[in-house]
Amino acid sequence: CSVHNIAADIELISAKDVNHAMVDLAANRSMARRYVIDIAKTLNDETPVEGDDRIDPRDWKVHEKATIIPKEANAHANLQK
């Protein structure tokens, strides 16, 4: 809360580093870290998103209580292993 000068520690990352941040989060290497993606400055049609061999989106599962609207937005449902 700003009244008590309490704020979260964040790491500002570019859009191309999202996959690396996901690996760190999944491995609990960044338990006390919050990633904030600088979309305005780092994402456009020519942004190369760096892949990471340690993650495979086909292994991801949508939380059982999650609602995806529209259903077509569930990219994971269409991935084949």
C-alpha positions as CSV (number, residue, x, y, z in Angstrom):
1,C,0.0,0.0,0.0
2,S,1.4,3.4,-0.9
3,V,0.4,4.9,2.4
4,H,2.9,2.6,4.2
5,N,5.4,2.5,1.3
6,I,4.9,-1.2,0.7
7,A,5.5,-2.4,-2.9
8,A,6.3,-5.6,-4.6
9,D,9.8,-6.3,-6.0
10,I,9.6,-6.8,-9.7
11,E,11.8,-7.6,-12.6
12,L,10.9,-5.7,-15.8
13,I,11.5,-8.0,-18.7
14,S,11.1,-7.7,-22.5
15,A,8.5,-9.7,-24.4
16,K,11.3,-11.9,-25.9
17,D,12.3,-13.1,-22.4
18,V,8.8,-14.5,-21.4
19,N,9.8,-18.1,-21.9
20,H,12.9,-17.8,-19.7
21,A,10.8,-16.2,-17.0
22,M,8.3,-19.1,-17.3
23,V,11.0,-21.7,-16.7
24,D,12.3,-19.8,-13.7
25,L,8.8,-19.6,-12.2
26,A,8.0,-23.3,-12.9
27,A,11.3,-24.3,-11.2
28,N,10.6,-22.1,-8.2
29,R,13.8,-20.2,-8.8
30,S,12.0,-16.9,-8.5
31,M,9.7,-17.4,-5.6
32,A,9.9,-13.8,-4.4
33,R,10.0,-12.3,-7.8
34,R,7.2,-10.8,-10.0
35,Y,7.9,-10.4,-13.6
36,V,6.4,-7.4,-15.5
37,I,6.5,-7.6,-19.2
38,D,7.3,-4.2,-20.9
39,I,4.8,-4.7,-23.7
40,A,4.8,-1.1,-25.0
41,K,8.5,-0.9,-25.6
42,T,9.4,-4.5,-26.5
43,L,6.5,-6.2,-28.4
44,N,5.8,-5.6,-32.0
45,D,5.3,-7.7,-35.2
46,E,9.1,-8.2,-35.5
47,T,9.8,-9.2,-31.8
48,P,11.7,-12.5,-31.8
49,V,10.4,-14.5,-28.8
50,E,13.3,-16.7,-27.6
51,G,12.3,-20.3,-27.1
52,D,13.6,-22.4,-24.3
53,D,14.1,-26.2,-24.6
54,R,13.3,-26.7,-20.9
55,I,9.6,-26.0,-21.4
56,D,7.0,-27.6,-23.6
57,P,3.6,-25.9,-23.8
58,R,2.1,-29.3,-24.6
59,D,2.8,-30.2,-20.9
60,W,0.8,-27.3,-19.6
61,K,-2.6,-27.8,-18.2
62,V,-5.4,-25.2,-17.9
63,H,-6.6,-25.0,-14.2
64,E,-9.8,-27.0,-13.8
65,K,-11.7,-24.0,-12.5
66,A,-10.4,-21.7,-15.3
67,T,-12.8,-20.4,-17.9
68,I,-11.4,-19.6,-21.3
69,I,-13.4,-17.2,-23.3
70,P,-13.7,-17.8,-26.2
71,K,-13.0,-21.5,-26.2
72,E,-10.9,-21.1,-29.4
73,A,-8.4,-19.0,-27.3
74,N,-7.3,-22.2,-25.6
75,A,-4.1,-22.7,-27.5
76,H,-3.1,-25.7,-25.4
77,A,-6.1,-27.7,-26.4
78,N,-4.9,-27.9,-30.0
79,L,-1.2,-28.8,-29.3
80,Q,-0.2,-32.4,-30.2
81,K,2.4,-34.3,-28.3
